[in-house]
Amino acid sequence: MEAVTLVLTEPFRAATWKRVAYLLLALPAGLLCIPHLAAARLLGVDLGRRPAPWRLVLHALLATPLNLAAVVVTVYGWSLVPMNLGWPLRAGDPAQAWGGPTFAGAWAFHAVVGGVGFLLLMPWIGRGLTGLQGRLAARLL
């Protein structure tokens, strides 16, 4: 029962949205050579010191592909939630849509699978991505 409660409440926790903010800001922060500030503030990763300039450059080079993938996955995954909950606003022929042939069936399918499904899934994807990014920052910085 505790696990179900955690899964259902995770999208509404402040820590989830701090991770989302980090996922969106990690790429520009890394390229501007200030990833330690974002990691400390949003992820709680305490480096204990200001990194040497060569470590910031090394982190920028090695973390950029991961940060780019994280931005793409985060933006796409979270955009699926309102896009599927608001399916009637972009709907075409419900007979051709998943959950069709009725309008109500197509809307229900999109809302449950794409809307609520991704609402519950994206916080866990964000946890995994920020875990990778936090470990990389702790090792390189």
SULZI-V145466 format. One record per run of one state. SS is the DSSP state (A for helix, B for strand, O for the rest). FROM is the first residue (numbers start at 1). TO is the last residue. If there is no record, write none. Layout:
SS:FROM:TO ; SS:FROM:TO
//
This chain:
O:1:1 ; A:2:12 ; O:13:13 ; A:14:31 ; O:32:34 ; A:35:43 ; O:44:52 ; A:53:85 ; O:86:86 ; A:87:90 ; O:91:93 ; A:94:96 ; O:97:102 ; A:103:140 ; O:141:141
//
